[in-house]
């Protein structure tokens, strides 16, 4: 059941166009125009020559690429066993483990960076090792859920059949399991590569001058060196690389991806025998440790001072004094209030635009695919590109909106809208068109029938989407790094600045703020899970599924 | 939760947010001063002088800081025409051309400009900015640390390359910090455009530490003022007298010394930011910043010499300050033409 059924298409054209107008204008003004400006800035012969011939550029590109590849390989290697254990066995604490992995996935990048900073010893605190560690912690959920989703559906009977035909466990793995899992592994790898290639928050907190990615270099050139042309060139370079990766993965997917109608008919078994039990327990505990230990270290570091543990950093959260009279330039509590306010506005904007867009996509039928693709564009660009584009576009004349209070929420909303659309689209597409027909036979006009039947289905997924958008907006760091002005800094910005002061109360304050942000995000995720239980044909409330675009057996 | 309750809750939240946003103040009787982060925002005599200004004119002065000079100037260029404040304090001769090219300022010649040293005023182009203080950026050393380790402190730039001084120096990043850039320019003046990179590579091999700003270098990494591990730091020629004045318990001799072979002359400026909605208040503030009432607080708070010739220096300053005979300078046109390139080359050589 999809939106191409004629029933919903009977809506009058102007109505559908009206629905689509707002999201289209929003994306055109706040995304397409800035990207065009960015390209215009970058296509400057001087800047192009300077950037492309500079050794540092290629050093940065090389580092970005190889750390993304290394992160992907590491995450896959570390994640494959938890994926197996979680999807093939039933054990106490399984749901809690899944929930923990999901919660860590939704955490802001700055918080994960802070957590890894807290857990690593001094010499490894910043640099490649720290960056890879943070990437693994972050993206474990992707590998476990994406690969696990397919593995879950693999009927045990297939493997059993292969075994009765004489295959050893290794051969079973090679000939039956891996070929079926390959598309899922490829999807997970592509997603993790994309996330780690465009990693910004983690690298800002944990990177050094020699281990920096393209995104951070764009930021550094634009805001620290004032070299916007070179920053624009680097942005375009990154867009090209990202485009190539996305395109090649889409091609590979189309060529090799098979829609396997697998359905496992039995629930996953409990582990049998001491060997299996030890294996499952060990894997579960190790996985939990990988994601929980950094968070515990975060809280511990916020309490640690030169002479024992104290609540000093927490008590002094309102002051960011370096020495008497000298301030750090950011007020942590003010940043907290700013974050909440900005996130509230960003959520409101994202929910409204996303809802209208989802309704328009479903109502427009075939033409809706263009709108869907267009709205997914900001998802493919990085948040840094969005923020940078907004900064250099709206800086003159009647559209000089740099100082407007709404520019930061708009930037955050741009990042969140695709997720809102994704999570509501599933529900809308699964509405029985016969209901609309029934309303029509009872005398309702097309618009009225649509309103009475479709709209009530919207509220629950919208509430879930609002929660996800709030979590994204709270932790958003890339776009905000460009757009924030003195007085409206958000929490991630304050955290990053505090964490940069090695040792001492200021850094402990940074850890304390990161713990607060983590708690707020986790609370939102838990609320999502509790408030929006999946129903038949309902949307998934799982942020990992929404973000990675995978579907589970329960989705329609 | 029923749909009804949820809708009402959502509306209430949105309503609260609207109120919260709408209640932001937009008082016109204030002026915002953008400065580097080592300008104190409260509790010092500098702030008392600003409070006196507020009492006299009724205009509140709000100080806004975020990082060292390089970061401040970059932000100003990005927000030119729609600035974050009304007056900028602290752009120096090493970063001035970037700010002027970025059209950051509006011209204004303040009342009382006659009291300023005319040679300094001549360095400010077209009344865009007005000089407010002068200093020398030099490497400072911790007297007690060298005595304890029975080492003679280094005296020349070449000395810093010697193995006995390995891993002892902390410098600031020239991209973000004006003393950092001033020190790099000093090495360019000394070794020329062909030799300075080799000097830095050798310095890097000898374990130099790089941080982002002067605040961090002096108050966190320097062994005397910050309790850190490094007894050598790029700071100001007037840091030693400040250490004497603030010493508790009092001392007879300066606890830090200056390597005057490493000094570079730095002039700092203030100017009105282009596009400010509070031009009249900004003019009054700039007038105050060059007046004797404010300039006399500069030596003890910012460790620099006031540009206003009418101000008498504190006696400790005269006694303990090291005024180098021949501080190095680099032609402002050269700085303008090559600064970005030099910073890039430095980054590649030292941080790359």
Contacts between the chains, C-beta under 8 A, distances in Angstrom:
chain1	res1	chain2	res2	distance
A	54	B	344	7.2
A	55	B	348	6.6
A	55	B	352	7.7
A	56	B	344	7.3
A	56	B	347	7.1
A	56	B	348	5.7
A	56	B	352	6.2
A	59	B	352	6.8
A	209	B	210	7.5
A	209	B	347	7.2
A	209	B	351	3.6
A	209	B	352	7.6
A	210	B	351	6.4
A	210	B	352	6.6
A	222	B	78	7.3
A	223	B	71	7.6
A	223	B	74	5.7
A	223	B	75	6.8
A	223	B	78	6.6
A	224	B	70	6.8
A	224	B	71	5.9
A	224	B	74	5.6
A	224	B	175	5.8
A	224	B	176	5.7
A	225	B	70	7.9
A	225	B	74	6.4
A	225	B	175	5.7
A	225	B	340	7.2
A	225	B	343	7.0
A	226	B	73	7.0
A	226	B	74	4.2
A	226	B	77	4.7
A	226	B	78	7.1
A	226	B	98	6.2
A	226	B	102	6.8
A	227	B	340	6.8
A	228	B	78	7.6
A	322	B	37	7.7
A	322	B	215	5.9
A	322	B	219	6.2
A	323	B	219	5.6
A	324	B	40	7.8
A	324	B	43	5.6
A	324	B	44	7.8
A	325	B	40	3.4
A	325	B	41	6.5
A	325	B	42	5.5
A	325	B	43	4.3
A	325	B	44	4.8
A	325	B	47	7.1
A	326	B	37	6.9
A	326	B	38	6.3
A	326	B	39	7.9
A	326	B	40	5.5
A	326	B	41	7.3
A	326	B	215	6.7
A	326	B	219	7.8
A	327	B	37	7.4
A	327	B	41	5.0
A	327	B	42	8.0
A	327	B	65	6.5
A	328	B	37	7.1
A	329	B	37	5.3
A	329	B	64	7.6
A	329	B	65	4.4
A	329	B	66	4.2
A	329	B	67	6.9
A	330	B	66	7.5
A	341	B	17	6.1
A	341	B	20	5.8
A	341	B	21	6.7
A	344	B	13	6.5
A	344	B	14	7.5
A	344	B	17	4.7
A	345	B	17	6.3
A	345	B	21	7.7
A	348	B	14	5.9
A	348	B	17	7.7
A	391	B	78	6.6
A	395	B	81	7.0
A	395	B	82	7.0
A	396	B	81	7.2
A	400	B	81	6.7
A	400	B	82	5.2
A	402	B	79	6.1
A	402	B	82	4.9
A	403	B	79	7.7
A	403	B	82	5.1
A	403	B	84	7.9
A	405	B	21	6.1
A	405	B	24	7.4
A	456	B	3	7.5
A	459	B	3	5.3
A	459	B	6	6.8
A	463	B	6	6.5
A	485	B	79	7.2
A	485	B	84	5.3
A	486	B	34	7.8
A	486	B	64	4.7
A	486	B	66	6.2
A	486	B	84	4.9
A	486	B	85	7.5
A	487	B	64	7.6
A	487	B	84	7.9
A	500	B	212	7.5
A	501	B	216	6.8
A	501	B	220	6.9
A	502	B	220	7.3
A	503	B	220	7.6
A	504	B	220	7.2
A	531	B	1	7.4
